[in-house]
């Protein structure tokens, strides 16, 4: 789960950096703290796969990016388990 959080954080930062080519976005330390605090809060119930908490987290992140003007980028990933 710890690795998932790190991957999510890297993806979020990458999306913000690479999708805002024409607009400078400044994120203050307090805003980052507020985001992380909410995403780690008990309100999201641990964010287990398929839970209401993960849906709340996804909606929060989606709305955050929309507010920044980030356009959706969809990619299909196929995982083969052996």
C-alpha positions in Angstrom: 0.0 0.0 0.0 2.9 2.3 0.7 4.3 1.8 -2.8 0.8 2.6 -4.2 0.8 5.9 -2.4 4.2 6.8 -3.8 3.2 5.9 -7.3 0.0 7.9 -6.9 1.9 10.9 -5.7 4.4 10.7 -8.6 1.5 10.4 -11.1 -0.3 13.4 -9.6 2.8 15.6 -9.7 3.7 14.4 -13.2 0.2 15.1 -14.5 0.3 18.6 -13.0 3.7 19.4 -14.4 3.2 17.9 -17.9 -0.4 19.0 -18.5 0.1 22.6 -17.6 2.4 23.6 -20.5 0.8 27.0 -21.2 -0.2 27.9 -17.6 2.1 28.2 -14.6 0.6 26.6 -11.5 1.9 27.5 -8.1 1.0 25.1 -5.3 1.7 26.3 -1.8 3.0 24.0 0.8 -0.2 24.4 2.9 -2.3 23.3 -0.1 -0.2 20.2 -0.5 -0.6 19.5 3.2 -4.4 19.9 2.9 -4.6 17.5 0.0 -2.5 14.8 1.6 -4.4 15.3 4.9 -7.7 14.8 3.2 -6.6 11.8 1.1 -5.1 10.1 4.2 -8.2 11.0 6.4 -10.4 8.4 8.1 -13.3 9.9 6.1 -11.9 7.9 3.1 -12.0 4.7 5.0 -8.6 3.5 3.9 -9.4 3.8 0.2 -9.6 0.0 -0.3 -10.3 -1.2 -3.8 -14.0 -0.9 -4.6 -14.8 1.0 -1.5 -16.7 4.2 -1.1 -13.5 5.8 0.2 -11.6 5.2 -3.1 -14.5 6.7 -5.0 -14.4 9.8 -2.9 -10.6 10.1 -3.3 -10.9 9.6 -7.1 -13.6 12.3 -7.3 -11.6 14.7 -5.2 -8.5 14.2 -7.4 -10.6 14.5 -10.6 -12.2 17.8 -9.4 -8.8 19.1 -8.3 -7.4 18.6 -11.8 -10.5 20.0 -13.5 -10.1 23.2 -11.3 -6.5 23.5 -12.6 -7.7 23.1 -16.2 -6.0 19.7 -16.7 -7.6 17.8 -19.6 -8.3 14.1 -19.2 -5.8 11.6 -20.5 -6.9 8.1 -20.9 -4.6 5.1 -21.5 -5.5 1.5 -21.5 -3.3 -0.7 -19.4 -3.4 -4.5 -19.7 -1.9 -6.5 -16.9 -1.1 -10.2 -17.4 -0.8 -12.3 -14.3 1.1 -15.5 -14.5 
